[in-house]
Amino acid sequence: MEWSRLFDSSREPETQDIHSYIGEGEPLYTELISYLEDGYHVKPKAAYSGCSAQPGWNVKYQKSGKSLCTIYPMEGFFIVLVVIGAKEAAEAEAGISIGAFTPYIRQLYENTPFSCGGRWLMIQVTSGEILEDVKKLIALRIKQKNKS
């Protein structure tokens, strides 16, 4: 069943509901949230979106008021929205040009127009390689602090 139908705006999902719905993609999801929470010292914020492109509950991560990413649960995987703004564009494009990203990310980046202050990359995380690319893109937005 579709995520937005399982959990409408009046019924916020629990953490376990998200993990269960993602199913086989759950280990990648767990790795990403550990990367975000341990590396950036941030906590998730659940939010409901009525956006027609990706309706339903999502999980947002922000640091100092700046968005790191938004995660959308899907059946068997998840989507991560990372916005590459003007400040990050040169570094992202350098990585694209030298082949530092998977072909999937390179094609997604090249086919996503710059609008509303950046390239809004809706990345389907279906493999460890794509997850590593997501981490690289997030690191362009905000550098990690050293663990103390």
C-alpha positions in Angstrom: 0.0 0.0 0.0 1.1 3.5 -0.7 2.9 5.3 2.1 0.6 8.4 2.0 -2.4 6.1 2.4 -1.0 4.1 5.2 -0.2 7.3 7.2 -2.4 10.3 6.4 -1.8 13.7 7.8 -3.5 12.8 11.1 -1.4 9.7 11.7 2.3 10.2 12.1 4.3 7.0 11.7 6.6 5.7 14.4 10.3 5.1 13.7 9.6 1.3 13.4 6.9 1.9 10.9 9.4 3.7 8.6 11.9 0.9 9.0 9.3 -1.8 8.2 7.9 0.0 5.2 11.4 0.5 3.7 11.9 -3.3 4.0 14.9 -4.6 2.1 16.3 -1.1 1.9 16.3 -0.7 5.6 20.0 -1.5 6.2 20.9 1.4 3.9 18.4 3.7 5.6 19.9 2.8 9.0 23.4 3.5 7.7 22.3 6.9 6.4 20.6 8.0 9.6 23.6 6.9 11.6 25.8 8.9 9.3 23.6 12.0 9.8 23.0 11.7 13.5 26.6 10.7 14.5 28.5 12.8 12.0 26.4 16.0 12.1 24.9 15.6 15.6 21.4 16.2 14.3 18.0 14.7 15.1 15.3 13.8 12.7 12.1 15.8 12.3 9.0 14.2 10.9 7.0 16.4 8.6 3.9 15.8 6.5 3.8 17.1 2.9 0.8 17.4 0.7 3.1 18.0 -2.3 1.8 16.1 -5.3 5.3 15.0 -6.3 6.0 13.1 -3.1 3.0 13.3 -0.7 3.1 11.9 2.9 5.3 11.8 5.9 9.0 12.4 5.4 12.1 12.7 7.7 14.0 16.0 7.6 17.6 16.6 8.8 18.8 20.1 9.3 21.9 21.6 10.8 22.0 25.3 11.9 18.9 26.0 9.9 20.3 24.5 6.7 18.8 21.5 5.2 21.0 18.4 4.9 18.4 16.2 3.3 14.8 15.0 3.4 14.1 11.2 3.3 11.0 9.8 1.8 10.1 6.2 2.7 9.2 4.0 -0.3 8.3 0.3 -0.4 11.7 -1.5 -0.5 13.9 1.6 -0.7 13.9 5.3 0.1 14.3 8.6 -1.7 16.7 11.3 -0.4 16.2 14.9 -1.5 19.5 16.8 -1.5 19.5 20.3 -2.8 22.8 21.4 -4.4 22.7 25.2 -4.2 24.8 27.8 -6.0 27.5 27.6 -3.3 27.9 23.8 -3.7 27.5 23.7 -7.5 31.1 24.1 -8.5 32.3 21.4 -6.2 29.5 19.1 -7.2 30.2 19.7 -10.9 33.9 19.1 -10.4 33.1 15.7 -8.8 30.7 14.9 -11.7 33.3 15.8 -14.3 36.0 13.6 -12.8 33.7 10.6 -12.3 33.6 10.8 -8.5 29.9 9.8 -8.6 28.0 6.8 -10.0 26.5 7.1 -13.5 23.1 7.3 -11.9 24.0 10.4 -9.9 25.8 12.0 -12.8 22.8 11.6 -15.1 20.4 12.7 -12.4 22.5 15.9 -11.7 22.8 16.7 -15.4 19.1 16.2 -16.1 17.9 18.2 -13.0 17.5 21.9 -13.9 18.7 24.6 -11.5 15.5 26.2 -10.0 14.4 27.7 -6.7 18.0 28.3 -5.6 19.5 24.9 -6.5 19.3 21.5 -8.1 16.7 19.5 -6.2 18.0 15.9 -6.5 15.4 13.2 -5.7 17.8 10.3 -5.3 16.4 6.7 -5.2 18.7 4.9 -2.8 18.8 1.3 -3.9 22.4 0.4 -3.4 25.4 1.1 -1.2 27.2 2.9 -4.1 24.3 5.4 -4.4 24.2 5.8 -0.6 27.9 6.7 -0.7 27.1 9.4 -3.3 24.3 10.7 -1.1 26.8 11.1 1.7 29.3 13.0 -0.6 26.5 15.3 -1.7 25.4 16.0 1.9 29.1 16.7 2.8 29.1 19.4 0.1 26.3 21.2 1.9 27.8 21.1 5.4 31.1 19.6 6.4 31.1 17.1 9.3 32.5 18.1 12.6 35.2 15.9 14.1 33.8 13.5 16.7 34.9 14.4 20.2 
